[in-house]
Structures are given as C-alpha cells and as structure tokens.
Amino acid sequence: MQQTELILPGIKTLHDFKKLPAEKLNKLAEEIREKIVSTVAGNGGHLASNLGVVELTIALHRVFDSPSDKIVWDVGHQCYAHKMLTGRFSSFSLLRKKGGLAGFPKRSESPHDAFNTGHASTSISAALGLLAAEQILGGKNHAIAIIGDGALTGGLAYEALSHAGHLKLPLIVILNDNKMSISANVGGISKYLSRLSMKVNYQTFRRHFDEMTKKIPVLGGFLFDLVQRLKRAVKAVFYTDNFFVDLGFEYVGPIRGHNIQALINVLEDVKKLDRPVVVHVMTRKGKGYGFAEDDPDSYHGIGSFSIDGGIAANGKAVITEKKISFTESFSKALIEAAKRDSRVAAVTAAMQTGTGLSVFAETFNDRFFDVGIAEEHAVTFAAGLAARGLKPVVAVYSTFMQRTVDQVIHDAALQKLPVVFALDRSGFVAADGETHQGLFDISLFRSAPNTAILCPASGTELQLMLDWALQQNSGPAIIRYPKAYCPQENTAFSAPVETGRGVLLSKSGGDICLFFTGSLYREVQEAASILKEQGISADLYNLRFVKPIDENYFVSLINEYKLAVFIEEGIKEGGFGEYASSLARQYNCKASTIILCAKSSFFENDQTLGTREELLAVNGLDGKSIAEQIYGIKY
Ligand SMILES: Cc1ncc(C[n+]2csc(CCOP(=O)(O)OP(=O)(O)O)c2C)c(N)n1
C-alpha cells in the first residue's frame, strides 16, 4: 500500500500552513502529535500539556495572523505545536538541546513568540500590555492570552483580569481547562471552573437556537430580536454566577477543545468583538498518547522515555544504580521530622511531586497544603502557620521563589517567623532554559535580615540542616540544593551543624583553600585532585552556611592561606563571594581572594539548554575549569 505523504515537513513557514486545505488539518494534528511524542521521548520535555493543545494551536493560527496578532502562551510549556507551525519544524529534533530550540517561547528565537514565558500566570498581563500598546500606536491587531486552569490559580492572573475588565480593550483570553495543574488542580477556582464546564452543551444549543429562529419565515426576524432580548434576561439567570462576566468580560464556552472546525468557528466570532472576552475551552491533557492521558501528572515534564513502554521502562535503571537525589533526601528527612514533631507542616505551590512531597501528603494529610500556583500566598500562609506555633516547611523551586521576595522580607523575616524554605532546583537547571535557572536565590535573599541560607553537600547534610532549621525560632531558613544526585557520603558531612560555620574537609598545609557551596562538592573535589597532580595542594572548606557567618572564625580561617577561592553556584552580584571578599578586605586578611561563580548575565540562548554538566562547564564551574582558573593565579 502506498504511504500517504506527510504534511508537516512541507510546512516551512506559517504561510505554508495557512494555505493548507481545511480537510488536511486533522491529519496534520496527528502528525504534530507523533512528532511531539517522538521528540520528547528522545530529548525529554513537557509532554502532556503539549499534546492537549494541538487542535487549539491549529485553530489559533488559522484564525489569527501571527506575528502581527500577538499570541502569548502562559507558562509556555505547551508551545511545541506553535513552534512547528511557525517555521521551526526542521529544528524541532534539537528541542532543549545545547544549540537547539528552547522548550518555551522566546522572542529572540522567532517573531512568532510574542512574549517570553516560563513562570506561570503572566500571560494575561503581557497580552494586555501588548494590546494597550497596539491601541496607542494606532494598530488593529489582536492579542490573545492562552492560560491553563492551573495558571489561573496564580494571583497575577486576577490582577490582570481586573485591569482588563476596566480597560475594556478587546483582549482575548483563552482558558485552556484540562482540570489539571501538574497534579490535579486544587482550590475554589478549580471547583468553580468545573461548575461552569457542566454547561458544556449550552453554547452549542444557543448557536443552533439562534440559527433556527432566524430561519423561521416572516416571524423569524421578529422572533430572533425577541429571543435576543429574552436571552439578555436569560443570560442574567445563566450568568449571575459567572465571575468573568462580572469582571467585564464576555464569556464564551465551555467549548470542546479537540474539534478544530468548532474552535475555528468560535475564534472567528470572538475576533469580531470590541470588548474583552474569555473563551473557555475544555481539553484533555496528554491527548492521543495513552500513557499520558492515563497519568498526565507523571507525563507533565519528563526525561527521555520509551514510546512503547512509557516512563516505566526507564525507571528500573535508576533503582538498580541506587542513586538518591537531593529531592528524595529532603522528602525522607521531612517525613522523619514530621514523625517526631506534630507541629511540622508542609506547603507546596502546585509542585507536590517535583518537590518530593507526595509521601508526606499521603502520610500527614492534615498537615499538608497544596495552595495552587501561588508562591506568594504559600509564603505568607506559612508565616501565618508559624505565627501560631507550627513549623512550616515550604518546598519550592528556586526559580519560582523569585516572586516571593516581599513575602519573605515583610511577612516572615521582619516578624522573625521560623518558616523553613526547601529550595529545590537551586543552581543550574538542565534543559529548561533561562527562565528556570536557580541562580538568583542567594543574591535575592542574602539581603533579608534574620534569614539563614544553607547549602547541603549531601543527603545527610541536608537532613542535619533541616533538623537545625526546624529548631530555630528567630526567622526564616532557606536550604538550597540542586536537581542532582547526592554524592557519596563523607564523614565530615555528618558533623553537627554549628550556626555560621562550615566544615574543613581536608588539611594539607598548602597555601590554597577552596570555600564552596555544597552543590559543587564533586566539582571542587575534582579540581583539587587535578591541582594535586600539578603539585599544588588545595584544601576544601564546605561552607554549609551562606548566612549567617561566624565572621571571626571565618576570617581566622582565611588568614591561614595565601589564596582563598570562593566558589558558588549562583551569580556574583550580591552573592557569597562578594561578601566574603569584602570581609577579607575589611579585616586586612593577607590572603588574595578570587570568586568563581555563574555568569551574571542571562546567558546566551543555546547556553542555558543542555545538561547540568554542560551548564557547569559553560560557566567555568566544572572540576577542570576550576583547576585551570586557579592554576594561573599569582598570589
Ligand atoms: C510561578 C510558577 N510556579 C510553578 C510552575 C511550575 N509549573 C509549570 S506548568 C504547571 C502547571 C500549569 O497548569 P496549567 O496552567 O493548567 O497548564 P497545563 O499544564 O494543565 O496545560 C506548573 C505548576 C511555573 N511554571 N511557574
């Protein structure tokens, strides 16, 4: 049998797609799905969310004219079909690879990516800004925000909805409702959307009814007008509880999200509106790939997997190697702490699985809180728990913690409330690109008074630090660790935690000491052995604390060396190295100092993709680069 020709490789530009006959669109959707599955199976990436919006993406690009019309994808983890249709199919195989395509929209990658995204709940604000500018500049182009029901749990989305209702500009907000955040969506808004989606047949009925009444001879026009008037009255009944209408939006939906023609019809209609509108679209996360449909949580963001066997086929390798990640170490340590002390509670902002809280949630359900994608709320809520005597632990990725600076300072630190922050994915984050790097937390939070920052080098050390943090009563404590496997234990990691002090791992009598943040233990170890081969002995000092620092102790330690190298997995500005160098100057230490750290600027496109090892190397923080940088120094 002759194989039918593939459509997707022929789409070199958006124009090629626009010319495609309508009857080919369903086949195109199938091909896009296959390409998404095969690429993510090889490269890792966001699977379930992308599979859910294939038809919606096709409909959007049929109706609107990107890049003149601005399409803004919230979070941006569902932009794969969009990338393929806008001229990036041929480079799609390099998705998330060094030198390849980003997994999120990037303005520098294509004019069709109207706004960079990666963190949730920003799309409505950004699209509204784009539209307001368009109006001021006298243009007539559209702006469309596509936001998931999960991202709609974030407060920024409501600030934007409120403002859009006030401005009355014809902003189009597509609510992509699949009832899932990464895990099942939570909260009152989620329940509210479920109630709205019960009315899934109502819109279809309305459309048919309008058309039928118009067709009735003689009476039709009169009847249609009457019905329109009635409908306005009826609408009040149907929509009194519609939050979006009350805010000043038209509301269309809920619409089934996998019927391309139906989506096109609705989008053509809303395109003509002169006021803001919410189009509520129901989609299925993971659509078209059985494993992902059945378990969208596990197939949200994943590493490589077998197309036929799914992720289960990969899991075994990890178990036989007996590696344990920092996330798993945290998970175990927290459960032990919660067993000992009934005041220990855990808080997550929609990242239960990623931050390792699933077992905690099952075991201590009454002390577990998933607040939705609402990091600011998570912090202040936890501060409330602490103010009443509980011991809350907020587990959050470093990059998403960036939005909580004020809550940490104003609600936790200022009141000396003992909230513990378990900052996962601190430092370099593989493959997700520049929006997901955890390189700012030291700088952002070092300036907050009463706040401790600790960096474990191993699983044991993480557990000791968590126990230490839970005993504190004078302010927040941040424990930051990378997305990586823990190194082999070293007896020094089990030394009791002494506030403000680290641990010397080796004492050679040499002139150099490498003072490092825990996550770089492997790298400094390798650097030390390379230097040793060249006849240079360097001691290793595991800082443990970035803050507070026992300054007298630290200065006396620096004074034992001729060269102090401060090595941290974070940026220079406001970082530990800057502080330690100025301390050394202040105390007239004889030792020369240098700082090795992440490049301060957002690094170039292709340099944020790739593995953790590649990112370390690009930033001069792999063992070999560290040794090379020290080798040439005169002190
Ligand atoms: C501020 C922030 N917190 C957490 C995340 C991690 N995250 C990525 S996608 C996602 C769920 C988004 O759910 P939804 O908006 O419904 O989109 P879906 O994946 O269901 O398509 C979360 C929590 C993020 N990107 N940004």
The ligand as an ORCA input file, in Angstrom:
! r2SCAN-3c Opt
* xyz 1 1
  C       5.271     30.538     39.094
  C       5.329     29.098     38.670
  N       5.144     28.130     39.578
  C       5.195     26.836     39.214
  C       5.434     26.492     37.913
  C       5.588     25.024     37.526
  N       4.509     24.630     36.611
  C       4.722     24.521     35.297
  S       3.365     24.084     34.475
  C       2.462     23.999     35.869
  C       1.026     23.608     35.795
  C       0.280     24.502     34.884
  O      -1.040     24.065     34.792
  P      -1.974     24.690     33.693
  O      -1.769     26.163     33.645
  O      -3.346     24.223     33.945
  O      -1.418     24.116     32.341
  P      -1.448     22.592     31.826
  O      -0.098     22.038     32.145
  O      -2.527     21.878     32.545
  O      -1.665     22.702     30.384
  C       3.228     24.316     36.982
  C       2.768     24.301     38.376
  C       5.635     27.539     36.987
  N       5.912     27.299     35.702
  N       5.567     28.812     37.386
*
